[in-house]
Amino acid sequence: MSHINLYNSMNFSEDVNEAICNISKDQRELLSIYKIGSSVENTPILAINLGIGSKKILINATHHAREMINTILLLDQIQYILNLYKTKSYIESINIRELLHKVTLVFVPLVNPDGADLVLNGKYFLSNQYKNMFYLQRNSFESWKSNIRGVDLNRNYPTKHPSNDTVNYPGPKGYTGPWYFSEPETCALKDLTEFCLFEGSISYHSSGEEIYWQFNQCKEEKDRDLQIAKKISKETTYNLLPEEEVNLGNGYKDWFIENYKKPALTMEVSPYVGERKVPQKYYPQIFQQNKNVPIIFAKEISNNSLN
């Protein structure tokens, strides 16, 4: 059963964490749930391990507040893959049981819980600490991407070639923060990544039906990563972004590639919808295009790792 009913919940982060706990009650030998940190407003940020393999792959969603449709996607991916495991199924000749005995998929469905709640609830969500903050004096938060402190979490990661679309003050998008890893949400992803040493990662974003796969890799790494990205592009029909001589960015994918020399993708899942949350009508198509992505990505990572 899909979790799309959560998409308009007035208690989104609370209901998502309850859904994560409910999923994890089943197949305890295959699933585990744990807290990787807390948001600014002290909402737990949860991860789910799916699999028992030694190789770990991260799949995260909703760095950006208005992109919470990807939280729904990750919850449904977990349920879908779990059902494949139970029924001893194959996907594109991939034995799901064998794969999840070699690989553990680590899902972080809701990186920015405060931001998601702000988009859905507006000023009613704000605690007294933030009600008078100048950057929150708005009538609508539909376009909001940042966390509750006005920091764009996907601009809060350090890279040698920083993004050129940042701003110098808190607000709905683009503010890198007072320093890199200044926010508890990005620190949680940093700590998890440093602990797990992932073999690859996927960061889900919302609008444009595109795949970002490059961030200044060496030729050998670029060839490997392009091969993997092409497989995911074929599965989803999303466009691969063209190669550039030098990439700019302060996103999780950029930081991960630069520091760990492993494959990482940023996936934009819906048709372009502008500065707003993705309409629910697009979700059935998004799920169909992405339901097998973690499986195919994990298999490709296993086949294409560099020594």
C-alpha positions as CSV (number, residue, x, y, z in Angstrom):
1,M,0.0,0.0,0.0
2,S,1.3,3.5,-0.9
3,H,2.1,6.1,1.7
4,I,0.8,8.9,-0.5
5,N,-1.9,9.7,2.0
6,L,0.9,11.3,4.1
7,Y,1.7,13.8,1.4
8,N,-0.8,16.4,2.8
9,S,-0.5,15.5,6.5
10,M,-0.5,18.4,8.9
11,N,1.8,16.3,11.1
12,F,4.1,15.2,8.3
13,S,7.4,14.5,10.1
14,E,5.6,12.8,13.0
15,D,3.5,10.7,10.7
16,V,6.5,9.8,8.5
17,N,8.5,8.6,11.5
18,E,5.5,6.6,12.7
19,A,5.3,5.0,9.2
20,I,9.1,4.2,9.3
21,C,8.5,2.5,12.7
22,N,5.6,0.5,11.3
23,I,7.5,-0.7,8.3
24,S,10.3,-1.8,10.5
25,K,8.1,-4.0,12.6
26,D,8.1,-6.5,9.8
27,Q,11.1,-8.7,8.7
28,R,13.2,-7.7,11.6
29,E,16.0,-9.9,10.4
30,L,16.3,-7.8,7.3
31,L,15.2,-4.3,8.5
32,S,16.6,-2.1,11.3
33,I,15.7,1.4,12.2
34,Y,17.8,4.0,14.1
35,K,18.1,7.7,14.8
36,I,21.0,9.4,13.0
37,G,20.4,12.9,14.5
38,S,17.8,15.5,15.2
39,S,16.6,18.6,13.4
40,V,16.8,22.2,14.7
41,E,13.4,21.7,16.2
42,N,14.6,18.4,17.7
43,T,12.6,16.1,15.4
44,P,14.3,12.7,15.1
45,I,16.0,12.0,11.7
46,L,15.6,8.3,11.2
47,A,17.4,5.8,8.9
48,I,16.3,2.3,7.8
49,N,18.7,-0.4,6.9
50,L,17.3,-2.8,4.3
51,G,19.5,-5.8,3.8
52,I,22.3,-7.6,5.7
53,G,25.2,-7.1,3.2
54,S,28.5,-5.6,4.0
55,K,28.4,-3.1,1.2
56,K,26.2,-0.1,2.1
57,I,24.5,2.3,-0.2
58,L,22.7,5.5,0.9
59,I,19.4,6.7,-0.5
60,N,18.3,10.0,0.9
61,A,15.4,12.4,0.3
62,T,14.0,15.8,1.2
63,H,17.1,17.9,1.8
64,H,14.8,20.6,0.3
65,A,11.6,21.2,2.3
66,R,9.1,21.5,-0.6
67,E,10.4,18.2,-2.1
68,M,8.8,15.9,0.4
69,I,7.2,13.8,-2.3
70,N,10.5,12.0,-2.3
71,T,10.0,11.0,1.3
72,I,6.8,9.2,0.1
73,L,8.8,7.6,-2.7
74,L,11.5,6.2,-0.3
75,L,8.9,4.7,2.0
76,D,7.2,3.0,-0.9
77,Q,10.5,1.8,-2.3
78,I,11.3,0.1,1.0
79,Q,7.9,-1.6,1.1
80,Y,8.2,-2.6,-2.6
81,I,11.6,-4.1,-2.2
82,L,10.6,-5.9,1.0
83,N,7.7,-7.5,-0.8
84,L,10.1,-8.6,-3.6
85,Y,12.3,-10.2,-0.9
86,K,9.4,-12.0,0.7
87,T,8.3,-13.5,-2.6
88,K,11.8,-14.5,-3.7
89,S,11.4,-12.3,-6.8
90,Y,13.8,-11.3,-9.6
91,I,14.1,-7.9,-11.2
92,E,15.9,-7.7,-14.6
93,S,17.6,-11.1,-13.7
94,I,18.6,-9.7,-10.3
95,N,17.9,-12.1,-7.4
96,I,16.6,-9.8,-4.7
97,R,17.5,-12.1,-1.9
98,E,21.0,-12.6,-3.1
99,L,21.4,-8.9,-3.6
100,L,20.2,-7.9,-0.1
101,H,22.6,-10.5,1.4
102,K,25.5,-8.7,-0.2
103,V,24.3,-5.1,0.0
104,T,22.5,-3.1,2.6
105,L,20.4,-0.2,1.4
106,V,20.4,2.6,3.9
107,F,17.3,4.9,3.5
108,V,17.1,8.4,5.1
109,P,13.6,9.4,3.9
110,L,13.3,12.8,5.6
111,V,16.5,14.9,6.0
112,N,14.7,18.2,6.5
113,P,11.6,17.5,8.7
114,D,11.2,21.0,10.0
115,G,11.2,22.4,6.5
116,A,8.6,19.9,5.3
117,D,6.4,20.8,8.2
118,L,6.8,24.5,7.5
119,V,5.7,24.0,3.8
120,L,2.6,22.1,4.8
121,N,1.6,24.2,7.9
122,G,3.0,27.6,7.4
123,K,3.3,29.9,10.5
124,Y,1.1,27.5,12.5
125,F,4.1,25.2,12.7
126,L,6.6,27.8,14.0
127,S,7.6,27.7,17.7
128,N,7.9,30.9,19.6
129,Q,11.6,30.9,19.0
130,Y,11.2,31.4,15.3
131,K,7.9,33.4,14.9
132,N,9.7,36.7,14.9
133,M,12.6,35.8,12.6
134,F,12.7,38.2,9.7
135,Y,13.2,35.5,7.1
136,L,10.0,33.8,8.2
137,Q,7.7,36.7,7.8
138,R,6.0,35.3,4.7
139,N,2.4,34.6,3.8
140,S,3.2,31.4,1.9
141,F,5.9,28.8,2.4
142,E,5.0,26.7,-0.7
143,S,8.3,27.5,-2.4
144,W,10.5,27.0,0.8
145,K,13.6,24.8,0.4
146,S,15.6,25.6,3.5
147,N,15.5,24.3,7.0
148,I,13.8,26.3,9.8
149,R,16.9,28.5,10.2
150,G,16.8,29.5,6.6
151,V,19.8,27.4,5.6
152,D,19.6,25.6,2.3
153,L,20.8,22.1,3.4
154,N,21.9,21.2,0.0
155,R,24.3,24.2,0.0
156,N,25.7,23.3,3.4
157,Y,28.4,20.8,2.3
158,P,32.0,21.9,1.7
159,T,33.5,21.4,-1.8
160,K,36.6,22.8,-3.6
161,H,34.4,24.3,-6.3
162,P,31.4,25.9,-4.5
163,S,28.1,26.7,-6.0
164,N,27.6,30.1,-7.7
165,D,23.9,30.4,-6.8
166,T,24.2,31.0,-3.1
167,V,23.0,34.0,-1.1
168,N,24.4,35.6,2.0
169,Y,21.4,35.7,4.3
170,P,18.8,33.2,5.7
171,G,15.7,32.6,3.5
172,P,13.8,30.2,1.4
173,K,16.7,28.9,-0.6
174,G,20.4,29.3,-1.5
175,Y,21.9,30.3,1.9
176,T,24.9,28.2,2.6
177,G,24.8,28.9,6.4
178,P,27.3,30.6,8.7
179,W,29.7,27.7,8.1
180,Y,29.7,24.3,6.3
181,F,28.0,21.6,8.4
182,S,26.5,24.3,10.6
183,E,23.1,22.5,10.6
184,P,22.2,19.5,12.7
185,E,20.5,17.9,9.6
186,T,23.7,18.0,7.5
187,C,25.8,16.9,10.4
188,A,23.6,13.8,10.8
189,L,24.2,12.9,7.1
190,K,28.0,13.6,7.5
191,D,28.3,11.4,10.6
192,L,26.3,8.6,9.0
193,T,28.4,8.8,5.8
194,E,31.7,8.8,7.8
195,F,30.5,5.8,9.8
196,C,29.1,3.7,7.0
197,L,31.6,4.5,4.2
198,F,29.0,4.0,1.5
199,E,29.8,2.5,-1.8
200,G,27.4,4.9,-3.5
201,S,24.6,7.3,-2.9
202,I,21.4,8.6,-4.4
203,S,20.0,12.0,-3.4
204,Y,16.3,12.4,-4.5
205,H,15.1,15.9,-5.5
206,S,11.9,16.8,-7.2
207,S,11.7,18.8,-10.4
208,G,13.0,18.4,-13.9
209,E,13.3,14.7,-14.7
210,E,17.1,14.9,-14.8
211,I,20.1,13.0,-13.4
212,Y,23.2,14.7,-12.1
213,W,26.1,12.3,-11.9
214,Q,29.3,14.2,-12.3
215,F,31.5,16.3,-9.9
216,N,35.1,16.6,-11.2
217,Q,35.9,12.9,-11.1
218,C,39.1,11.6,-12.6
219,K,38.7,9.8,-16.0
220,E,38.5,6.3,-14.5
221,E,35.9,7.3,-12.0
222,K,33.9,9.3,-14.5
223,D,33.8,6.3,-16.9
224,R,32.5,4.1,-14.1
225,D,29.9,6.6,-12.9
226,L,28.7,7.4,-16.4
227,Q,28.1,3.7,-17.1
228,I,26.0,3.5,-13.9
229,A,24.1,6.7,-14.6
230,K,23.2,5.5,-18.1
231,K,21.6,2.4,-16.6
232,I,19.5,4.5,-14.2
233,S,18.6,6.9,-17.0
234,K,17.4,4.0,-19.1
235,E,15.3,2.7,-16.3
236,T,13.7,6.1,-15.4
237,T,13.8,7.8,-18.9
238,Y,15.3,10.8,-17.1
239,N,17.9,12.9,-19.0
240,L,21.6,12.7,-18.0
241,L,23.1,16.1,-17.5
242,P,26.0,16.7,-20.0
243,E,29.6,16.6,-18.8
244,E,31.2,19.9,-17.9
245,E,34.9,20.7,-17.5
246,V,34.4,21.9,-13.9
247,N,31.3,21.3,-11.8
248,L,30.2,23.7,-9.1
249,G,28.1,22.8,-6.1
250,N,27.8,22.4,-2.3
251,G,25.3,19.5,-2.4
252,Y,25.5,16.2,-0.7
253,K,26.2,14.4,-4.0
254,D,29.1,16.8,-4.7
255,W,30.7,16.4,-1.3
256,F,30.3,12.7,-1.4
257,I,31.9,12.3,-4.8
258,E,34.8,14.7,-4.0
259,N,35.6,13.0,-0.6
260,Y,34.9,9.4,-1.2
261,K,35.5,8.9,-4.9
262,K,32.4,6.7,-5.2
263,P,29.4,7.0,-7.5
264,A,26.6,9.4,-6.5
265,L,23.5,10.6,-8.3
266,T,21.1,13.5,-7.8
267,M,17.7,12.5,-9.2
268,E,15.1,15.1,-10.1
269,V,11.9,13.0,-10.3
270,S,9.0,15.0,-11.7
271,P,8.3,17.1,-14.7
272,Y,9.4,20.7,-14.0
273,V,6.8,22.4,-11.8
274,G,8.5,25.6,-10.8
275,E,9.0,26.9,-7.3
276,R,6.5,24.7,-5.5
277,K,5.9,21.2,-4.2
278,V,5.2,18.6,-6.8
279,P,1.4,18.0,-7.5
280,Q,0.3,14.7,-6.2
281,K,-1.0,13.7,-9.6
282,Y,2.6,13.0,-10.8
283,Y,3.3,10.5,-8.0
284,P,2.1,7.2,-9.7
285,Q,4.4,7.9,-12.6
286,I,7.3,8.9,-10.3
287,F,6.9,5.6,-8.4
288,Q,6.8,3.5,-11.5
289,Q,9.9,5.1,-12.9
290,N,11.8,4.8,-9.6
291,K,10.7,1.7,-7.8
292,N,13.5,-0.4,-9.2
293,V,16.2,2.3,-9.0
294,P,17.7,1.2,-5.7
295,I,17.9,-2.4,-6.9
296,I,19.6,-1.6,-10.2
297,F,21.9,1.0,-8.6
298,A,23.0,-1.5,-6.0
299,K,23.7,-4.2,-8.6
300,E,25.6,-1.7,-10.8
301,I,27.7,-0.6,-7.8
302,S,28.5,-4.2,-7.1
303,N,29.6,-4.8,-10.7
304,N,31.5,-1.6,-11.3
305,S,33.5,-0.9,-8.1
306,L,37.0,0.2,-8.7
307,N,39.8,-1.6,-6.9
